[in-house]
């Protein structure tokens, strides 16, 4: 006979509490061990090594990339353009061809998807991958609504 059965939500809460406690104790141990290493007593050495590790692992570039904000803005705009085009608002997207040196037009119904920093379009039965950094203009009913 069972008097009390732990619900799944309670079990997940207890596991999260256990994981959190484990992480806190782990970092407390690292903090205390750092006092035993003579090199880590120098604050400038710690600063240099920390920045070096963040730079080498690429974390610094992932978190503080000023271009990612632009790419997210363009991506959001293109998602809005596709949604509005499905409602009947005509849009045109222009991208720059660096090899040919001229601009090409894409209609939103040709866009299959937007993944990461690429615009995937259908062109003559093939997929065309266009970097979002090459998109330079978006028109709505003949008027420019966004321009790089």
Rosetta constraint file for C-alpha pairs under 8 A:
AtomPair CA 6 CA 10 HARMONIC 6.30 0.50
AtomPair CA 6 CA 11 HARMONIC 6.50 0.50
AtomPair CA 7 CA 11 HARMONIC 6.28 0.50
AtomPair CA 8 CA 12 HARMONIC 6.19 0.50
AtomPair CA 9 CA 13 HARMONIC 6.20 0.50
AtomPair CA 10 CA 14 HARMONIC 6.21 0.50
AtomPair CA 11 CA 15 HARMONIC 6.21 0.50
AtomPair CA 12 CA 16 HARMONIC 6.11 0.50
AtomPair CA 13 CA 17 HARMONIC 6.13 0.50
AtomPair CA 14 CA 18 HARMONIC 6.06 0.50
AtomPair CA 15 CA 19 HARMONIC 6.04 0.50
AtomPair CA 16 CA 20 HARMONIC 6.01 0.50
AtomPair CA 17 CA 21 HARMONIC 6.13 0.50
AtomPair CA 18 CA 22 HARMONIC 6.17 0.50
AtomPair CA 19 CA 23 HARMONIC 6.23 0.50
AtomPair CA 20 CA 24 HARMONIC 6.22 0.50
AtomPair CA 21 CA 25 HARMONIC 6.13 0.50
AtomPair CA 22 CA 26 HARMONIC 6.05 0.50
AtomPair CA 23 CA 27 HARMONIC 6.28 0.50
AtomPair CA 24 CA 28 HARMONIC 6.12 0.50
AtomPair CA 25 CA 29 HARMONIC 6.17 0.50
AtomPair CA 26 CA 30 HARMONIC 6.43 0.50
AtomPair CA 27 CA 31 HARMONIC 6.07 0.50
AtomPair CA 28 CA 32 HARMONIC 6.22 0.50
AtomPair CA 29 CA 33 HARMONIC 6.10 0.50
AtomPair CA 30 CA 34 HARMONIC 6.14 0.50
AtomPair CA 31 CA 35 HARMONIC 7.13 0.50
AtomPair CA 32 CA 36 HARMONIC 7.38 0.50
AtomPair CA 33 CA 37 HARMONIC 7.03 0.50
AtomPair CA 34 CA 40 HARMONIC 6.34 0.50
AtomPair CA 35 CA 40 HARMONIC 7.08 0.50
AtomPair CA 35 CA 41 HARMONIC 6.95 0.50
AtomPair CA 37 CA 41 HARMONIC 7.26 0.50
AtomPair CA 38 CA 42 HARMONIC 8.00 0.50
AtomPair CA 39 CA 45 HARMONIC 7.37 0.50
AtomPair CA 40 CA 45 HARMONIC 6.78 0.50
AtomPair CA 40 CA 46 HARMONIC 5.93 0.50
AtomPair CA 41 CA 46 HARMONIC 7.97 0.50
AtomPair CA 42 CA 46 HARMONIC 6.52 0.50
AtomPair CA 43 CA 47 HARMONIC 6.22 0.50
AtomPair CA 44 CA 48 HARMONIC 6.11 0.50
AtomPair CA 45 CA 49 HARMONIC 6.08 0.50
AtomPair CA 46 CA 50 HARMONIC 5.93 0.50
AtomPair CA 47 CA 51 HARMONIC 6.16 0.50
AtomPair CA 48 CA 52 HARMONIC 6.01 0.50
AtomPair CA 49 CA 53 HARMONIC 6.13 0.50
AtomPair CA 50 CA 54 HARMONIC 6.24 0.50
AtomPair CA 51 CA 55 HARMONIC 6.03 0.50
AtomPair CA 52 CA 56 HARMONIC 6.04 0.50
AtomPair CA 53 CA 57 HARMONIC 6.07 0.50
AtomPair CA 54 CA 58 HARMONIC 6.30 0.50
AtomPair CA 54 CA 59 HARMONIC 5.39 0.50
AtomPair CA 54 CA 60 HARMONIC 5.52 0.50
AtomPair CA 55 CA 59 HARMONIC 6.41 0.50
AtomPair CA 55 CA 60 HARMONIC 5.44 0.50
AtomPair CA 55 CA 61 HARMONIC 7.32 0.50
AtomPair CA 58 CA 62 HARMONIC 6.35 0.50
AtomPair CA 59 CA 63 HARMONIC 6.13 0.50
AtomPair CA 60 CA 64 HARMONIC 5.90 0.50
AtomPair CA 60 CA 65 HARMONIC 7.83 0.50
AtomPair CA 61 CA 65 HARMONIC 5.26 0.50
AtomPair CA 65 CA 69 HARMONIC 7.61 0.50
AtomPair CA 66 CA 70 HARMONIC 7.43 0.50
AtomPair CA 67 CA 71 HARMONIC 6.37 0.50
AtomPair CA 68 CA 72 HARMONIC 6.06 0.50
AtomPair CA 69 CA 73 HARMONIC 6.20 0.50
AtomPair CA 70 CA 74 HARMONIC 6.24 0.50
AtomPair CA 71 CA 75 HARMONIC 6.00 0.50
AtomPair CA 71 CA 117 HARMONIC 6.75 0.50
AtomPair CA 71 CA 132 HARMONIC 6.73 0.50
AtomPair CA 71 CA 133 HARMONIC 7.21 0.50
AtomPair CA 72 CA 76 HARMONIC 6.07 0.50
AtomPair CA 73 CA 77 HARMONIC 6.18 0.50
AtomPair CA 74 CA 78 HARMONIC 6.14 0.50
AtomPair CA 74 CA 132 HARMONIC 7.13 0.50
AtomPair CA 75 CA 79 HARMONIC 6.24 0.50
AtomPair CA 75 CA 114 HARMONIC 7.34 0.50
AtomPair CA 75 CA 117 HARMONIC 7.71 0.50
AtomPair CA 75 CA 132 HARMONIC 7.51 0.50
AtomPair CA 76 CA 80 HARMONIC 6.27 0.50
AtomPair CA 77 CA 81 HARMONIC 6.16 0.50
AtomPair CA 78 CA 82 HARMONIC 6.18 0.50
AtomPair CA 79 CA 83 HARMONIC 6.25 0.50
AtomPair CA 79 CA 114 HARMONIC 7.96 0.50
AtomPair CA 80 CA 84 HARMONIC 6.07 0.50
AtomPair CA 81 CA 85 HARMONIC 5.94 0.50
AtomPair CA 81 CA 91 HARMONIC 6.82 0.50
AtomPair CA 81 CA 108 HARMONIC 7.16 0.50
AtomPair CA 82 CA 86 HARMONIC 6.36 0.50
AtomPair CA 82 CA 108 HARMONIC 5.54 0.50
AtomPair CA 82 CA 109 HARMONIC 7.36 0.50
AtomPair CA 83 CA 87 HARMONIC 6.78 0.50
AtomPair CA 84 CA 88 HARMONIC 6.60 0.50
AtomPair CA 84 CA 89 HARMONIC 5.63 0.50
AtomPair CA 85 CA 89 HARMONIC 4.74 0.50
AtomPair CA 85 CA 90 HARMONIC 5.69 0.50
AtomPair CA 85 CA 91 HARMONIC 6.43 0.50
AtomPair CA 85 CA 108 HARMONIC 6.63 0.50
AtomPair CA 85 CA 109 HARMONIC 7.58 0.50
AtomPair CA 86 CA 109 HARMONIC 7.99 0.50
AtomPair CA 89 CA 140 HARMONIC 7.35 0.50
AtomPair CA 89 CA 141 HARMONIC 7.42 0.50
AtomPair CA 90 CA 140 HARMONIC 5.98 0.50
AtomPair CA 90 CA 141 HARMONIC 5.65 0.50
AtomPair CA 91 CA 107 HARMONIC 6.60 0.50
AtomPair CA 91 CA 108 HARMONIC 6.68 0.50
AtomPair CA 91 CA 138 HARMONIC 7.20 0.50
AtomPair CA 91 CA 139 HARMONIC 5.54 0.50
AtomPair CA 91 CA 140 HARMONIC 4.49 0.50
AtomPair CA 91 CA 141 HARMONIC 6.24 0.50
AtomPair CA 91 CA 142 HARMONIC 7.97 0.50
AtomPair CA 92 CA 105 HARMONIC 6.46 0.50
AtomPair CA 92 CA 106 HARMONIC 5.97 0.50
AtomPair CA 92 CA 107 HARMONIC 5.14 0.50
AtomPair CA 92 CA 108 HARMONIC 6.82 0.50
AtomPair CA 92 CA 138 HARMONIC 5.79 0.50
AtomPair CA 92 CA 139 HARMONIC 5.03 0.50
AtomPair CA 92 CA 140 HARMONIC 6.50 0.50
AtomPair CA 93 CA 105 HARMONIC 5.62 0.50
AtomPair CA 93 CA 106 HARMONIC 5.07 0.50
AtomPair CA 93 CA 107 HARMONIC 6.26 0.50
AtomPair CA 93 CA 108 HARMONIC 7.28 0.50
AtomPair CA 93 CA 135 HARMONIC 7.31 0.50
AtomPair CA 93 CA 137 HARMONIC 6.10 0.50
AtomPair CA 93 CA 138 HARMONIC 4.61 0.50
AtomPair CA 93 CA 139 HARMONIC 6.41 0.50
AtomPair CA 94 CA 103 HARMONIC 6.38 0.50
AtomPair CA 94 CA 104 HARMONIC 5.48 0.50
AtomPair CA 94 CA 105 HARMONIC 4.53 0.50
AtomPair CA 94 CA 106 HARMONIC 6.18 0.50
AtomPair CA 94 CA 135 HARMONIC 5.91 0.50
AtomPair CA 94 CA 136 HARMONIC 6.06 0.50
AtomPair CA 94 CA 137 HARMONIC 5.12 0.50
AtomPair CA 94 CA 138 HARMONIC 6.16 0.50
AtomPair CA 95 CA 103 HARMONIC 5.60 0.50
AtomPair CA 95 CA 104 HARMONIC 5.47 0.50
AtomPair CA 95 CA 105 HARMONIC 6.64 0.50
AtomPair CA 95 CA 106 HARMONIC 7.90 0.50
AtomPair CA 95 CA 134 HARMONIC 5.29 0.50
AtomPair CA 95 CA 135 HARMONIC 4.10 0.50
AtomPair CA 95 CA 136 HARMONIC 5.47 0.50
AtomPair CA 95 CA 137 HARMONIC 6.92 0.50
AtomPair CA 96 CA 101 HARMONIC 7.17 0.50
AtomPair CA 96 CA 102 HARMONIC 5.96 0.50
AtomPair CA 96 CA 103 HARMONIC 4.50 0.50
AtomPair CA 96 CA 104 HARMONIC 6.40 0.50
AtomPair CA 96 CA 134 HARMONIC 5.35 0.50
AtomPair CA 96 CA 135 HARMONIC 6.41 0.50
AtomPair CA 96 CA 136 HARMONIC 6.73 0.50
AtomPair CA 97 CA 101 HARMONIC 5.48 0.50
AtomPair CA 97 CA 102 HARMONIC 5.54 0.50
AtomPair CA 97 CA 103 HARMONIC 5.88 0.50
AtomPair CA 97 CA 104 HARMONIC 7.09 0.50
AtomPair CA 97 CA 134 HARMONIC 7.48 0.50
AtomPair CA 98 CA 102 HARMONIC 7.25 0.50
AtomPair CA 106 CA 110 HARMONIC 6.90 0.50
AtomPair CA 106 CA 111 HARMONIC 7.94 0.50
AtomPair CA 107 CA 111 HARMONIC 7.41 0.50
AtomPair CA 110 CA 121 HARMONIC 5.46 0.50
AtomPair CA 110 CA 122 HARMONIC 5.42 0.50
AtomPair CA 110 CA 123 HARMONIC 7.44 0.50
AtomPair CA 111 CA 119 HARMONIC 7.14 0.50
AtomPair CA 111 CA 120 HARMONIC 5.96 0.50
AtomPair CA 111 CA 121 HARMONIC 4.25 0.50
AtomPair CA 111 CA 122 HARMONIC 6.41 0.50
AtomPair CA 112 CA 120 HARMONIC 5.64 0.50
AtomPair CA 112 CA 121 HARMONIC 5.25 0.50
AtomPair CA 112 CA 122 HARMONIC 6.58 0.50
AtomPair CA 113 CA 119 HARMONIC 6.46 0.50
AtomPair CA 113 CA 120 HARMONIC 5.35 0.50
AtomPair CA 113 CA 121 HARMONIC 7.15 0.50
AtomPair CA 114 CA 118 HARMONIC 5.88 0.50
AtomPair CA 114 CA 119 HARMONIC 4.77 0.50
AtomPair CA 114 CA 120 HARMONIC 5.95 0.50
AtomPair CA 115 CA 119 HARMONIC 6.64 0.50
AtomPair CA 115 CA 120 HARMONIC 7.49 0.50
AtomPair CA 117 CA 131 HARMONIC 5.87 0.50
AtomPair CA 117 CA 132 HARMONIC 5.45 0.50
AtomPair CA 117 CA 133 HARMONIC 7.77 0.50
AtomPair CA 118 CA 129 HARMONIC 6.13 0.50
AtomPair CA 118 CA 130 HARMONIC 5.44 0.50
AtomPair CA 118 CA 131 HARMONIC 4.47 0.50
AtomPair CA 118 CA 132 HARMONIC 5.48 0.50
AtomPair CA 119 CA 128 HARMONIC 7.95 0.50
AtomPair CA 119 CA 129 HARMONIC 5.74 0.50
AtomPair CA 119 CA 130 HARMONIC 4.95 0.50
AtomPair CA 119 CA 131 HARMONIC 6.11 0.50
AtomPair CA 119 CA 132 HARMONIC 6.27 0.50
AtomPair CA 120 CA 127 HARMONIC 6.43 0.50
AtomPair CA 120 CA 128 HARMONIC 5.66 0.50
AtomPair CA 120 CA 129 HARMONIC 4.79 0.50
AtomPair CA 120 CA 130 HARMONIC 6.43 0.50
AtomPair CA 121 CA 127 HARMONIC 5.59 0.50
AtomPair CA 121 CA 128 HARMONIC 5.02 0.50
AtomPair CA 121 CA 129 HARMONIC 6.53 0.50
AtomPair CA 121 CA 130 HARMONIC 7.83 0.50
AtomPair CA 122 CA 126 HARMONIC 5.69 0.50
AtomPair CA 122 CA 127 HARMONIC 4.77 0.50
AtomPair CA 122 CA 128 HARMONIC 5.99 0.50
AtomPair CA 123 CA 127 HARMONIC 6.08 0.50
AtomPair CA 123 CA 128 HARMONIC 6.30 0.50
AtomPair CA 130 CA 134 HARMONIC 7.08 0.50
AtomPair CA 131 CA 135 HARMONIC 7.39 0.50
AtomPair CA 135 CA 148 HARMONIC 7.92 0.50
AtomPair CA 136 CA 147 HARMONIC 5.65 0.50
AtomPair CA 136 CA 148 HARMONIC 4.96 0.50
AtomPair CA 137 CA 144 HARMONIC 7.08 0.50
AtomPair CA 137 CA 145 HARMONIC 7.87 0.50
AtomPair CA 137 CA 146 HARMONIC 5.65 0.50
AtomPair CA 137 CA 147 HARMONIC 4.45 0.50
AtomPair CA 137 CA 148 HARMONIC 6.40 0.50
AtomPair CA 138 CA 144 HARMONIC 5.92 0.50
AtomPair CA 138 CA 145 HARMONIC 5.86 0.50
AtomPair CA 138 CA 146 HARMONIC 5.18 0.50
AtomPair CA 138 CA 147 HARMONIC 6.55 0.50
AtomPair CA 139 CA 143 HARMONIC 5.21 0.50
AtomPair CA 139 CA 144 HARMONIC 4.37 0.50
AtomPair CA 139 CA 145 HARMONIC 5.56 0.50
AtomPair CA 139 CA 146 HARMONIC 7.12 0.50
AtomPair CA 140 CA 144 HARMONIC 6.39 0.50
AtomPair CA 140 CA 145 HARMONIC 6.40 0.50
